[in-house]
């Protein structure tokens, strides 16, 4: 598996944080705040793969671009960046040794926390 940083998604996340489109929730909230499979399918039906891809900081080159398996490390709910999603993805990127993705998530995390520091 070759997972790489989705640079367009990274720029999208930074842009959303800059516009204040964030949810400053707690670390363990992601299991409740993450989009369900049905919500993902609905978003895909309305917006297509290109927009869907902007919500995932990792892409797996071994999976087809028009498959959900191609996209990893979600960070938001298709409207806003969730702090809990960023923290969850940051932990998984470290666990699975994806330093470029981990670094990008750390930067987003710092931007979110810097908003109210």
C-alpha positions in Angstrom: 0.0 0.0 0.0 1.3 3.4 -1.0 -0.4 6.2 0.8 0.6 9.7 0.0 -0.5 13.2 1.1 -3.4 14.6 -0.8 -2.1 18.1 -1.2 -5.3 19.5 -2.6 -7.1 18.2 0.6 -4.4 19.8 2.7 -4.9 23.2 1.1 -8.7 22.7 1.4 -8.5 22.0 5.1 -6.2 25.0 5.7 -8.6 27.2 3.7 -11.6 26.0 5.8 -9.7 26.6 9.1 -8.8 30.1 7.9 -12.4 30.8 7.2 -13.4 29.6 10.7 -15.2 26.6 9.3 -14.2 24.3 12.2 -15.7 22.4 15.1 -13.5 22.6 18.1 -14.7 19.4 19.6 -12.9 16.9 21.9 -10.5 14.2 21.0 -13.0 11.3 21.5 -15.9 12.8 19.6 -14.9 11.6 16.1 -16.7 8.3 16.5 -20.0 10.3 16.7 -19.0 13.1 14.3 -17.5 11.2 11.5 -19.7 10.9 8.4 -21.5 7.6 8.1 -21.3 5.4 5.0 -24.8 6.7 4.0 -23.7 10.4 4.5 -20.5 9.6 2.4 -22.7 8.1 -0.4 -25.1 11.0 -0.3 -22.2 13.5 -0.6 -20.7 11.5 -3.5 -24.0 11.4 -5.3 -24.4 15.2 -5.0 -20.8 16.4 -5.4 -18.7 13.6 -7.2 -15.3 12.1 -6.5 -13.3 15.3 -7.0 -15.1 17.2 -4.2 -15.2 14.0 -2.0 -11.4 13.7 -2.3 -10.9 17.1 -0.7 -12.0 15.6 2.7 -9.3 13.0 3.0 -5.6 13.8 3.6 -4.3 10.5 2.3 -4.7 8.7 -1.0 -3.8 5.1 -1.7 -2.3 4.8 -5.1 -3.0 1.1 -5.3 -6.8 1.7 -5.2 -8.8 3.2 -8.0 -9.5 7.0 -7.7 -13.3 6.3 -7.9 -13.3 4.0 -4.9 -13.7 4.9 -1.3 -10.6 2.7 -0.5 -8.5 5.2 -2.4 -9.2 7.9 0.3 -7.8 7.8 3.8 -7.5 10.0 6.8 -10.8 12.0 6.8 -10.8 15.2 8.8 -14.3 16.7 8.5 -18.0 16.2 7.9 -18.1 17.6 4.4 -18.9 21.1 5.8 -16.3 21.8 8.5 -13.0 20.6 9.8 -13.4 18.7 13.0 -10.7 19.0 15.6 -11.5 15.4 16.7 -11.2 14.1 13.2 -7.8 15.8 12.8 -6.5 14.3 16.1 -7.8 10.9 15.2 -6.2 11.0 11.7 -3.0 12.4 13.2 -2.8 9.4 15.6 -3.4 6.9 12.8 -0.9 8.5 10.5 1.8 8.2 13.3 0.7 4.6 14.0 1.0 3.5 10.3 4.1 5.6 9.7 2.9 8.2 7.2 5.1 11.1 8.3 4.1 13.5 5.5 0.4 13.1 6.4 1.1 13.2 10.1 3.0 16.5 9.6 0.1 18.0 7.6 -2.4 17.0 10.3 -0.2 18.5 13.0 -0.2 21.8 11.1 -4.0 21.7 10.7 -4.3 20.9 14.4 -2.1 23.8 15.3 -4.1 26.1 13.1 -7.4 25.1 14.8 -6.0 25.4 18.3 -4.3 28.7 17.5 -7.7 30.2 16.7 -8.5 30.5 20.4 -5.1 30.4 22.0 
